[in-house]
Amino acid sequence: MERFSVITLAAWLIAGCASLTPSGLLTAAAFNPLRIETATLRAAVVVPHDVGLTTGDLVLTLSFTPSDGTAPIAETFVLRVSSDIAPDELNVGANEAVFVARLTPTDAARFQATQSRILKRREQVTGKGSFSVTVGGACSRTGRMPAKLPLRTFMSSNAQPFVELSRHADVLADLGKASAGNLRAQFRTCPVGPVDR
């Protein structure tokens, strides 16, 4: 059986093993995105309290590239930010905020259809699969970009507890000067009122 390459909740497309926790490495090694129940899939990001995430900031991609050169299957799903209330198992600090995101009902059905398409294709040909959830943006509750941006990422599927996948002491430092500058330029002010759900 071909394994899927899992880049789960890589902060601003950072997917290096140095940022993965031991539990994250084990989860990634055992994770099979073709066998998960889409209604139970949750992604969580813990950031400083002054930083926010809204719908559109978390994006899931599921793909399969056949080894025979035929057209790949690739679908992207925008995750809906459904809560910024800390689940007990995430051990969120007083100065942190947690954002939990799920597939919308429409995208859950599309994700299931993509799973079925890939499973059927894998019966015919070998290939390489990939599953990723990336954090592509964020906003500031204060209107200012923080000097440092620590970030922790988690995932839960099939009604299991959240597993911490990665931990970044400072995403800005991880990105390097040029990429950090681009991120600073993209950082926006959070909308007034509750976070988009």
PyMOL commands that place a pseudoatom at each C-alpha (Angstrom):
pseudoatom trace, name=CA, resn=MET, resi=1, chain=A, elem=C, hetatm=0, pos=[0.000, 0.000, 0.000]
pseudoatom trace, name=CA, resn=GLU, resi=2, chain=A, elem=C, hetatm=0, pos=[1.375, 3.427, -0.931]
pseudoatom trace, name=CA, resn=ARG, resi=3, chain=A, elem=C, hetatm=0, pos=[1.856, 5.833, 1.941]
pseudoatom trace, name=CA, resn=PHE, resi=4, chain=A, elem=C, hetatm=0, pos=[0.557, 9.366, 1.879]
pseudoatom trace, name=CA, resn=SER, resi=5, chain=A, elem=C, hetatm=0, pos=[2.913, 12.267, 2.414]
pseudoatom trace, name=CA, resn=VAL, resi=6, chain=A, elem=C, hetatm=0, pos=[1.381, 14.166, 5.300]
pseudoatom trace, name=CA, resn=ILE, resi=7, chain=A, elem=C, hetatm=0, pos=[2.170, 17.849, 5.754]
pseudoatom trace, name=CA, resn=THR, resi=8, chain=A, elem=C, hetatm=0, pos=[-0.246, 18.595, 8.512]
pseudoatom trace, name=CA, resn=LEU, resi=9, chain=A, elem=C, hetatm=0, pos=[-0.842, 22.135, 9.665]
pseudoatom trace, name=CA, resn=ALA, resi=10, chain=A, elem=C, hetatm=0, pos=[2.464, 23.446, 8.427]
pseudoatom trace, name=CA, resn=ALA, resi=11, chain=A, elem=C, hetatm=0, pos=[2.711, 27.058, 9.501]
pseudoatom trace, name=CA, resn=TRP, resi=12, chain=A, elem=C, hetatm=0, pos=[2.861, 29.234, 6.413]
pseudoatom trace, name=CA, resn=LEU, resi=13, chain=A, elem=C, hetatm=0, pos=[4.011, 26.228, 4.393]
pseudoatom trace, name=CA, resn=ILE, resi=14, chain=A, elem=C, hetatm=0, pos=[6.817, 25.301, 6.807]
pseudoatom trace, name=CA, resn=ALA, resi=15, chain=A, elem=C, hetatm=0, pos=[6.930, 21.503, 6.807]
pseudoatom trace, name=CA, resn=GLY, resi=16, chain=A, elem=C, hetatm=0, pos=[10.344, 20.688, 8.198]
pseudoatom trace, name=CA, resn=CYS, resi=17, chain=A, elem=C, hetatm=0, pos=[10.751, 17.787, 10.598]
pseudoatom trace, name=CA, resn=ALA, resi=18, chain=A, elem=C, hetatm=0, pos=[12.461, 20.131, 13.073]
pseudoatom trace, name=CA, resn=SER, resi=19, chain=A, elem=C, hetatm=0, pos=[9.082, 21.664, 13.917]
pseudoatom trace, name=CA, resn=LEU, resi=20, chain=A, elem=C, hetatm=0, pos=[7.275, 18.351, 14.364]
pseudoatom trace, name=CA, resn=THR, resi=21, chain=A, elem=C, hetatm=0, pos=[6.728, 17.001, 17.864]
pseudoatom trace, name=CA, resn=PRO, resi=22, chain=A, elem=C, hetatm=0, pos=[7.413, 13.298, 18.595]
pseudoatom trace, name=CA, resn=SER, resi=23, chain=A, elem=C, hetatm=0, pos=[3.660, 12.685, 18.719]
pseudoatom trace, name=CA, resn=GLY, resi=24, chain=A, elem=C, hetatm=0, pos=[3.343, 14.576, 15.435]
pseudoatom trace, name=CA, resn=LEU, resi=25, chain=A, elem=C, hetatm=0, pos=[5.893, 12.323, 13.746]
pseudoatom trace, name=CA, resn=LEU, resi=26, chain=A, elem=C, hetatm=0, pos=[4.055, 9.209, 14.932]
pseudoatom trace, name=CA, resn=THR, resi=27, chain=A, elem=C, hetatm=0, pos=[0.667, 10.586, 13.897]
pseudoatom trace, name=CA, resn=ALA, resi=28, chain=A, elem=C, hetatm=0, pos=[1.920, 11.559, 10.450]
pseudoatom trace, name=CA, resn=ALA, resi=29, chain=A, elem=C, hetatm=0, pos=[3.472, 8.120, 9.935]
pseudoatom trace, name=CA, resn=ALA, resi=30, chain=A, elem=C, hetatm=0, pos=[0.242, 6.289, 10.798]
pseudoatom trace, name=CA, resn=PHE, resi=31, chain=A, elem=C, hetatm=0, pos=[-2.261, 8.744, 9.322]
pseudoatom trace, name=CA, resn=ASN, resi=32, chain=A, elem=C, hetatm=0, pos=[-4.348, 7.592, 6.337]
pseudoatom trace, name=CA, resn=PRO, resi=33, chain=A, elem=C, hetatm=0, pos=[-6.502, 10.452, 4.989]
pseudoatom trace, name=CA, resn=LEU, resi=34, chain=A, elem=C, hetatm=0, pos=[-8.438, 8.037, 2.784]
pseudoatom trace, name=CA, resn=ARG, resi=35, chain=A, elem=C, hetatm=0, pos=[-9.892, 6.271, 5.842]
pseudoatom trace, name=CA, resn=ILE, resi=36, chain=A, elem=C, hetatm=0, pos=[-10.918, 9.176, 8.057]
pseudoatom trace, name=CA, resn=GLU, resi=37, chain=A, elem=C, hetatm=0, pos=[-14.503, 10.133, 8.791]
pseudoatom trace, name=CA, resn=THR, resi=38, chain=A, elem=C, hetatm=0, pos=[-14.763, 13.633, 7.391]
pseudoatom trace, name=CA, resn=ALA, resi=39, chain=A, elem=C, hetatm=0, pos=[-17.296, 14.802, 9.978]
pseudoatom trace, name=CA, resn=THR, resi=40, chain=A, elem=C, hetatm=0, pos=[-14.748, 14.139, 12.756]
pseudoatom trace, name=CA, resn=LEU, resi=41, chain=A, elem=C, hetatm=0, pos=[-11.753, 15.868, 11.152]
pseudoatom trace, name=CA, resn=ARG, resi=42, chain=A, elem=C, hetatm=0, pos=[-10.657, 18.919, 13.174]
pseudoatom trace, name=CA, resn=ALA, resi=43, chain=A, elem=C, hetatm=0, pos=[-7.604, 21.120, 12.909]
pseudoatom trace, name=CA, resn=ALA, resi=44, chain=A, elem=C, hetatm=0, pos=[-6.514, 23.387, 15.746]
pseudoatom trace, name=CA, resn=VAL, resi=45, chain=A, elem=C, hetatm=0, pos=[-3.996, 26.197, 15.950]
pseudoatom trace, name=CA, resn=VAL, resi=46, chain=A, elem=C, hetatm=0, pos=[-2.807, 27.847, 19.171]
pseudoatom trace, name=CA, resn=VAL, resi=47, chain=A, elem=C, hetatm=0, pos=[-1.440, 31.372, 18.798]
pseudoatom trace, name=CA, resn=PRO, resi=48, chain=A, elem=C, hetatm=0, pos=[-0.836, 34.416, 21.037]
pseudoatom trace, name=CA, resn=HIS, resi=49, chain=A, elem=C, hetatm=0, pos=[-4.064, 35.959, 22.336]
pseudoatom trace, name=CA, resn=ASP, resi=50, chain=A, elem=C, hetatm=0, pos=[-3.646, 39.064, 20.156]
pseudoatom trace, name=CA, resn=VAL, resi=51, chain=A, elem=C, hetatm=0, pos=[-3.559, 36.971, 16.957]
pseudoatom trace, name=CA, resn=GLY, resi=52, chain=A, elem=C, hetatm=0, pos=[-6.702, 35.713, 15.245]
pseudoatom trace, name=CA, resn=LEU, resi=53, chain=A, elem=C, hetatm=0, pos=[-7.659, 33.276, 12.494]
pseudoatom trace, name=CA, resn=THR, resi=54, chain=A, elem=C, hetatm=0, pos=[-10.777, 33.482, 10.353]
pseudoatom trace, name=CA, resn=THR, resi=55, chain=A, elem=C, hetatm=0, pos=[-12.393, 31.280, 7.736]
pseudoatom trace, name=CA, resn=GLY, resi=56, chain=A, elem=C, hetatm=0, pos=[-10.047, 31.130, 4.772]
pseudoatom trace, name=CA, resn=ASP, resi=57, chain=A, elem=C, hetatm=0, pos=[-6.840, 31.103, 6.803]
pseudoatom trace, name=CA, resn=LEU, resi=58, chain=A, elem=C, hetatm=0, pos=[-6.713, 27.282, 7.026]
pseudoatom trace, name=CA, resn=VAL, resi=59, chain=A, elem=C, hetatm=0, pos=[-6.657, 25.307, 3.783]
pseudoatom trace, name=CA, resn=LEU, resi=60, chain=A, elem=C, hetatm=0, pos=[-6.723, 21.520, 3.342]
pseudoatom trace, name=CA, resn=THR, resi=61, chain=A, elem=C, hetatm=0, pos=[-5.390, 19.795, 0.226]
pseudoatom trace, name=CA, resn=LEU, resi=62, chain=A, elem=C, hetatm=0, pos=[-5.799, 16.117, -0.726]
pseudoatom trace, name=CA, resn=SER, resi=63, chain=A, elem=C, hetatm=0, pos=[-4.094, 14.810, -3.847]
pseudoatom trace, name=CA, resn=PHE, resi=64, chain=A, elem=C, hetatm=0, pos=[-2.931, 11.681, -5.645]
pseudoatom trace, name=CA, resn=THR, resi=65, chain=A, elem=C, hetatm=0, pos=[-0.410, 11.613, -8.511]
pseudoatom trace, name=CA, resn=PRO, resi=66, chain=A, elem=C, hetatm=0, pos=[-0.455, 8.340, -10.516]
pseudoatom trace, name=CA, resn=SER, resi=67, chain=A, elem=C, hetatm=0, pos=[2.902, 6.844, -11.432]
pseudoatom trace, name=CA, resn=ASP, resi=68, chain=A, elem=C, hetatm=0, pos=[1.800, 6.225, -15.038]
pseudoatom trace, name=CA, resn=GLY, resi=69, chain=A, elem=C, hetatm=0, pos=[1.750, 9.920, -15.938]
pseudoatom trace, name=CA, resn=THR, resi=70, chain=A, elem=C, hetatm=0, pos=[-2.018, 10.273, -16.146]
pseudoatom trace, name=CA, resn=ALA, resi=71, chain=A, elem=C, hetatm=0, pos=[-3.786, 13.289, -14.701]
pseudoatom trace, name=CA, resn=PRO, resi=72, chain=A, elem=C, hetatm=0, pos=[-3.494, 13.699, -10.919]
pseudoatom trace, name=CA, resn=ILE, resi=73, chain=A, elem=C, hetatm=0, pos=[-6.432, 14.039, -8.574]
pseudoatom trace, name=CA, resn=ALA, resi=74, chain=A, elem=C, hetatm=0, pos=[-6.125, 17.180, -6.461]
pseudoatom trace, name=CA, resn=GLU, resi=75, chain=A, elem=C, hetatm=0, pos=[-8.724, 19.020, -4.430]
pseudoatom trace, name=CA, resn=THR, resi=76, chain=A, elem=C, hetatm=0, pos=[-8.427, 21.994, -2.077]
pseudoatom trace, name=CA, resn=PHE, resi=77, chain=A, elem=C, hetatm=0, pos=[-10.829, 22.781, 0.749]
pseudoatom trace, name=CA, resn=VAL, resi=78, chain=A, elem=C, hetatm=0, pos=[-11.131, 26.000, 2.762]
pseudoatom trace, name=CA, resn=LEU, resi=79, chain=A, elem=C, hetatm=0, pos=[-11.695, 25.084, 6.407]
pseudoatom trace, name=CA, resn=ARG, resi=80, chain=A, elem=C, hetatm=0, pos=[-14.310, 26.922, 8.439]
pseudoatom trace, name=CA, resn=VAL, resi=81, chain=A, elem=C, hetatm=0, pos=[-13.104, 28.384, 11.720]
pseudoatom trace, name=CA, resn=SER, resi=82, chain=A, elem=C, hetatm=0, pos=[-15.702, 27.021, 14.101]
pseudoatom trace, name=CA, resn=SER, resi=83, chain=A, elem=C, hetatm=0, pos=[-14.483, 27.957, 17.569]
pseudoatom trace, name=CA, resn=ASP, resi=84, chain=A, elem=C, hetatm=0, pos=[-11.901, 29.911, 19.515]
pseudoatom trace, name=CA, resn=ILE, resi=85, chain=A, elem=C, hetatm=0, pos=[-12.850, 28.208, 22.788]
pseudoatom trace, name=CA, resn=ALA, resi=86, chain=A, elem=C, hetatm=0, pos=[-9.980, 26.134, 24.158]
pseudoatom trace, name=CA, resn=PRO, resi=87, chain=A, elem=C, hetatm=0, pos=[-10.602, 22.370, 24.236]
pseudoatom trace, name=CA, resn=ASP, resi=88, chain=A, elem=C, hetatm=0, pos=[-9.354, 21.036, 27.578]
pseudoatom trace, name=CA, resn=GLU, resi=89, chain=A, elem=C, hetatm=0, pos=[-6.818, 18.697, 25.995]
pseudoatom trace, name=CA, resn=LEU, resi=90, chain=A, elem=C, hetatm=0, pos=[-4.863, 21.517, 24.335]
pseudoatom trace, name=CA, resn=ASN, resi=91, chain=A, elem=C, hetatm=0, pos=[-3.538, 23.034, 27.581]
pseudoatom trace, name=CA, resn=VAL, resi=92, chain=A, elem=C, hetatm=0, pos=[-3.950, 26.596, 26.346]
pseudoatom trace, name=CA, resn=GLY, resi=93, chain=A, elem=C, hetatm=0, pos=[-2.240, 29.306, 28.395]
pseudoatom trace, name=CA, resn=ALA, resi=94, chain=A, elem=C, hetatm=0, pos=[-3.792, 32.528, 29.676]
pseudoatom trace, name=CA, resn=ASN, resi=95, chain=A, elem=C, hetatm=0, pos=[-2.110, 34.570, 26.948]
pseudoatom trace, name=CA, resn=GLU, resi=96, chain=A, elem=C, hetatm=0, pos=[-2.974, 32.161, 24.128]
pseudoatom trace, name=CA, resn=ALA, resi=97, chain=A, elem=C, hetatm=0, pos=[-5.984, 31.669, 21.850]
pseudoatom trace, name=CA, resn=VAL, resi=98, chain=A, elem=C, hetatm=0, pos=[-7.034, 28.473, 20.089]
pseudoatom trace, name=CA, resn=PHE, resi=99, chain=A, elem=C, hetatm=0, pos=[-8.900, 28.241, 16.807]
pseudoatom trace, name=CA, resn=VAL, resi=100, chain=A, elem=C, hetatm=0, pos=[-10.573, 25.015, 15.695]
pseudoatom trace, name=CA, resn=ALA, resi=101, chain=A, elem=C, hetatm=0, pos=[-11.534, 24.458, 12.071]
pseudoatom trace, name=CA, resn=ARG, resi=102, chain=A, elem=C, hetatm=0, pos=[-13.605, 21.868, 10.231]
pseudoatom trace, name=CA, resn=LEU, resi=103, chain=A, elem=C, hetatm=0, pos=[-14.800, 21.105, 6.738]
pseudoatom trace, name=CA, resn=THR, resi=104, chain=A, elem=C, hetatm=0, pos=[-18.124, 22.686, 5.848]
pseudoatom trace, name=CA, resn=PRO, resi=105, chain=A, elem=C, hetatm=0, pos=[-20.942, 20.170, 5.167]
pseudoatom trace, name=CA, resn=THR, resi=106, chain=A, elem=C, hetatm=0, pos=[-20.617, 20.818, 1.433]
pseudoatom trace, name=CA, resn=ASP, resi=107, chain=A, elem=C, hetatm=0, pos=[-16.851, 20.316, 1.466]
pseudoatom trace, name=CA, resn=ALA, resi=108, chain=A, elem=C, hetatm=0, pos=[-17.173, 17.246, 3.692]
pseudoatom trace, name=CA, resn=ALA, resi=109, chain=A, elem=C, hetatm=0, pos=[-19.229, 15.612, 0.945]
pseudoatom trace, name=CA, resn=ARG, resi=110, chain=A, elem=C, hetatm=0, pos=[-16.685, 16.726, -1.673]
pseudoatom trace, name=CA, resn=PHE, resi=111, chain=A, elem=C, hetatm=0, pos=[-13.833, 15.381, 0.479]
pseudoatom trace, name=CA, resn=GLN, resi=112, chain=A, elem=C, hetatm=0, pos=[-15.585, 11.986, 0.707]
pseudoatom trace, name=CA, resn=ALA, resi=113, chain=A, elem=C, hetatm=0, pos=[-16.014, 11.965, -3.075]
pseudoatom trace, name=CA, resn=THR, resi=114, chain=A, elem=C, hetatm=0, pos=[-12.307, 12.723, -3.479]
pseudoatom trace, name=CA, resn=GLN, resi=115, chain=A, elem=C, hetatm=0, pos=[-11.416, 9.892, -1.097]
pseudoatom trace, name=CA, resn=SER, resi=116, chain=A, elem=C, hetatm=0, pos=[-13.510, 7.509, -3.215]
pseudoatom trace, name=CA, resn=ARG, resi=117, chain=A, elem=C, hetatm=0, pos=[-11.953, 8.700, -6.474]
pseudoatom trace, name=CA, resn=ILE, resi=118, chain=A, elem=C, hetatm=0, pos=[-8.424, 8.202, -5.125]
pseudoatom trace, name=CA, resn=LEU, resi=119, chain=A, elem=C, hetatm=0, pos=[-9.205, 4.769, -3.641]
pseudoatom trace, name=CA, resn=LYS, resi=120, chain=A, elem=C, hetatm=0, pos=[-10.646, 3.637, -6.966]
pseudoatom trace, name=CA, resn=ARG, resi=121, chain=A, elem=C, hetatm=0, pos=[-7.643, 5.013, -8.876]
pseudoatom trace, name=CA, resn=ARG, resi=122, chain=A, elem=C, hetatm=0, pos=[-5.213, 3.272, -6.514]
pseudoatom trace, name=CA, resn=GLU, resi=123, chain=A, elem=C, hetatm=0, pos=[-6.819, -0.051, -7.411]
pseudoatom trace, name=CA, resn=GLN, resi=124, chain=A, elem=C, hetatm=0, pos=[-5.643, 0.566, -10.973]
pseudoatom trace, name=CA, resn=VAL, resi=125, chain=A, elem=C, hetatm=0, pos=[-2.221, 2.192, -10.577]
pseudoatom trace, name=CA, resn=THR, resi=126, chain=A, elem=C, hetatm=0, pos=[0.410, 3.018, -7.978]
pseudoatom trace, name=CA, resn=GLY, resi=127, chain=A, elem=C, hetatm=0, pos=[1.228, 6.607, -7.182]
pseudoatom trace, name=CA, resn=LYS, resi=128, chain=A, elem=C, hetatm=0, pos=[2.008, 9.210, -4.559]
pseudoatom trace, name=CA, resn=GLY, resi=129, chain=A, elem=C, hetatm=0, pos=[-0.582, 10.766, -2.286]
pseudoatom trace, name=CA, resn=SER, resi=130, chain=A, elem=C, hetatm=0, pos=[-0.383, 13.960, -0.282]
pseudoatom trace, name=CA, resn=PHE, resi=131, chain=A, elem=C, hetatm=0, pos=[-2.478, 15.461, 2.517]
pseudoatom trace, name=CA, resn=SER, resi=132, chain=A, elem=C, hetatm=0, pos=[-1.804, 18.903, 3.929]
pseudoatom trace, name=CA, resn=VAL, resi=133, chain=A, elem=C, hetatm=0, pos=[-3.438, 21.491, 6.118]
pseudoatom trace, name=CA, resn=THR, resi=134, chain=A, elem=C, hetatm=0, pos=[-1.673, 24.828, 5.901]
pseudoatom trace, name=CA, resn=VAL, resi=135, chain=A, elem=C, hetatm=0, pos=[-2.044, 28.087, 7.762]
pseudoatom trace, name=CA, resn=GLY, resi=136, chain=A, elem=C, hetatm=0, pos=[-2.029, 30.690, 5.019]
pseudoatom trace, name=CA, resn=GLY, resi=137, chain=A, elem=C, hetatm=0, pos=[-2.865, 33.860, 6.897]
pseudoatom trace, name=CA, resn=ALA, resi=138, chain=A, elem=C, hetatm=0, pos=[-3.798, 35.492, 10.179]
pseudoatom trace, name=CA, resn=CYS, resi=139, chain=A, elem=C, hetatm=0, pos=[-4.982, 38.775, 11.634]
pseudoatom trace, name=CA, resn=SER, resi=140, chain=A, elem=C, hetatm=0, pos=[-4.204, 41.023, 14.598]
pseudoatom trace, name=CA, resn=ARG, resi=141, chain=A, elem=C, hetatm=0, pos=[-6.741, 41.843, 17.292]
pseudoatom trace, name=CA, resn=THR, resi=142, chain=A, elem=C, hetatm=0, pos=[-4.713, 44.946, 18.206]
pseudoatom trace, name=CA, resn=GLY, resi=143, chain=A, elem=C, hetatm=0, pos=[-3.970, 46.167, 14.681]
pseudoatom trace, name=CA, resn=ARG, resi=144, chain=A, elem=C, hetatm=0, pos=[-0.243, 45.518, 15.115]
pseudoatom trace, name=CA, resn=MET, resi=145, chain=A, elem=C, hetatm=0, pos=[1.919, 42.648, 13.938]
pseudoatom trace, name=CA, resn=PRO, resi=146, chain=A, elem=C, hetatm=0, pos=[3.542, 40.897, 16.935]
pseudoatom trace, name=CA, resn=ALA, resi=147, chain=A, elem=C, hetatm=0, pos=[7.330, 40.967, 17.212]
pseudoatom trace, name=CA, resn=LYS, resi=148, chain=A, elem=C, hetatm=0, pos=[7.327, 37.175, 17.674]
pseudoatom trace, name=CA, resn=LEU, resi=149, chain=A, elem=C, hetatm=0, pos=[4.760, 34.633, 16.552]
pseudoatom trace, name=CA, resn=PRO, resi=150, chain=A, elem=C, hetatm=0, pos=[4.814, 31.349, 18.507]
pseudoatom trace, name=CA, resn=LEU, resi=151, chain=A, elem=C, hetatm=0, pos=[2.426, 28.743, 17.134]
pseudoatom trace, name=CA, resn=ARG, resi=152, chain=A, elem=C, hetatm=0, pos=[1.330, 25.198, 17.989]
pseudoatom trace, name=CA, resn=THR, resi=153, chain=A, elem=C, hetatm=0, pos=[-0.729, 22.937, 15.735]
pseudoatom trace, name=CA, resn=PHE, resi=154, chain=A, elem=C, hetatm=0, pos=[-3.007, 19.977, 16.474]
pseudoatom trace, name=CA, resn=MET, resi=155, chain=A, elem=C, hetatm=0, pos=[-5.212, 17.521, 14.626]
pseudoatom trace, name=CA, resn=SER, resi=156, chain=A, elem=C, hetatm=0, pos=[-8.037, 15.176, 15.574]
pseudoatom trace, name=CA, resn=SER, resi=157, chain=A, elem=C, hetatm=0, pos=[-9.901, 12.625, 13.443]
pseudoatom trace, name=CA, resn=ASN, resi=158, chain=A, elem=C, hetatm=0, pos=[-12.235, 9.677, 13.947]
pseudoatom trace, name=CA, resn=ALA, resi=159, chain=A, elem=C, hetatm=0, pos=[-13.364, 11.112, 17.314]
pseudoatom trace, name=CA, resn=GLN, resi=160, chain=A, elem=C, hetatm=0, pos=[-9.872, 10.782, 18.842]
pseudoatom trace, name=CA, resn=PRO, resi=161, chain=A, elem=C, hetatm=0, pos=[-8.322, 13.388, 21.184]
pseudoatom trace, name=CA, resn=PHE, resi=162, chain=A, elem=C, hetatm=0, pos=[-6.259, 16.176, 19.664]
pseudoatom trace, name=CA, resn=VAL, resi=163, chain=A, elem=C, hetatm=0, pos=[-2.600, 15.309, 18.988]
pseudoatom trace, name=CA, resn=GLU, resi=164, chain=A, elem=C, hetatm=0, pos=[0.009, 18.063, 18.979]
pseudoatom trace, name=CA, resn=LEU, resi=165, chain=A, elem=C, hetatm=0, pos=[1.719, 17.932, 15.608]
pseudoatom trace, name=CA, resn=SER, resi=166, chain=A, elem=C, hetatm=0, pos=[4.109, 20.854, 15.518]
pseudoatom trace, name=CA, resn=ARG, resi=167, chain=A, elem=C, hetatm=0, pos=[5.487, 23.593, 17.721]
pseudoatom trace, name=CA, resn=HIS, resi=168, chain=A, elem=C, hetatm=0, pos=[7.130, 26.803, 16.536]
pseudoatom trace, name=CA, resn=ALA, resi=169, chain=A, elem=C, hetatm=0, pos=[8.825, 29.120, 19.022]
pseudoatom trace, name=CA, resn=ASP, resi=170, chain=A, elem=C, hetatm=0, pos=[8.634, 31.903, 16.434]
pseudoatom trace, name=CA, resn=VAL, resi=171, chain=A, elem=C, hetatm=0, pos=[7.206, 31.424, 12.942]
pseudoatom trace, name=CA, resn=LEU, resi=172, chain=A, elem=C, hetatm=0, pos=[8.758, 34.724, 11.827]
pseudoatom trace, name=CA, resn=ALA, resi=173, chain=A, elem=C, hetatm=0, pos=[12.254, 33.498, 12.705]
pseudoatom trace, name=CA, resn=ASP, resi=174, chain=A, elem=C, hetatm=0, pos=[11.577, 30.148, 11.018]
pseudoatom trace, name=CA, resn=LEU, resi=175, chain=A, elem=C, hetatm=0, pos=[10.535, 31.852, 7.794]
pseudoatom trace, name=CA, resn=GLY, resi=176, chain=A, elem=C, hetatm=0, pos=[13.641, 33.959, 7.371]
pseudoatom trace, name=CA, resn=LYS, resi=177, chain=A, elem=C, hetatm=0, pos=[13.865, 37.688, 6.724]
pseudoatom trace, name=CA, resn=ALA, resi=178, chain=A, elem=C, hetatm=0, pos=[12.334, 37.865, 3.231]
pseudoatom trace, name=CA, resn=SER, resi=179, chain=A, elem=C, hetatm=0, pos=[9.388, 35.533, 3.868]
pseudoatom trace, name=CA, resn=ALA, resi=180, chain=A, elem=C, hetatm=0, pos=[8.762, 37.062, 7.287]
pseudoatom trace, name=CA, resn=GLY, resi=181, chain=A, elem=C, hetatm=0, pos=[8.596, 40.461, 5.593]
pseudoatom trace, name=CA, resn=ASN, resi=182, chain=A, elem=C, hetatm=0, pos=[5.978, 39.139, 3.163]
pseudoatom trace, name=CA, resn=LEU, resi=183, chain=A, elem=C, hetatm=0, pos=[3.962, 37.742, 6.041]
pseudoatom trace, name=CA, resn=ARG, resi=184, chain=A, elem=C, hetatm=0, pos=[4.130, 41.045, 7.893]
pseudoatom trace, name=CA, resn=ALA, resi=185, chain=A, elem=C, hetatm=0, pos=[2.823, 42.797, 4.782]
pseudoatom trace, name=CA, resn=GLN, resi=186, chain=A, elem=C, hetatm=0, pos=[-0.106, 40.365, 4.544]
pseudoatom trace, name=CA, resn=PHE, resi=187, chain=A, elem=C, hetatm=0, pos=[-1.024, 40.535, 8.225]
pseudoatom trace, name=CA, resn=ARG, resi=188, chain=A, elem=C, hetatm=0, pos=[-4.397, 42.235, 8.562]
pseudoatom trace, name=CA, resn=THR, resi=189, chain=A, elem=C, hetatm=0, pos=[-6.552, 43.643, 11.341]
pseudoatom trace, name=CA, resn=CYS, resi=190, chain=A, elem=C, hetatm=0, pos=[-9.143, 41.183, 12.669]
pseudoatom trace, name=CA, resn=PRO, resi=191, chain=A, elem=C, hetatm=0, pos=[-12.797, 42.044, 11.960]
pseudoatom trace, name=CA, resn=VAL, resi=192, chain=A, elem=C, hetatm=0, pos=[-14.699, 43.720, 14.769]
pseudoatom trace, name=CA, resn=GLY, resi=193, chain=A, elem=C, hetatm=0, pos=[-16.883, 41.333, 16.758]
pseudoatom trace, name=CA, resn=PRO, resi=194, chain=A, elem=C, hetatm=0, pos=[-16.793, 37.523, 16.926]
pseudoatom trace, name=CA, resn=VAL, resi=195, chain=A, elem=C, hetatm=0, pos=[-14.340, 35.627, 14.757]
pseudoatom trace, name=CA, resn=ASP, resi=196, chain=A, elem=C, hetatm=0, pos=[-15.910, 34.354, 11.534]
pseudoatom trace, name=CA, resn=ARG, resi=197, chain=A, elem=C, hetatm=0, pos=[-17.366, 30.888, 12.112]
for i in range(1, 197): cmd.bond("trace and resi %d" % i, "trace and resi %d" % (i + 1))
show_as sticks, trace
zoom trace
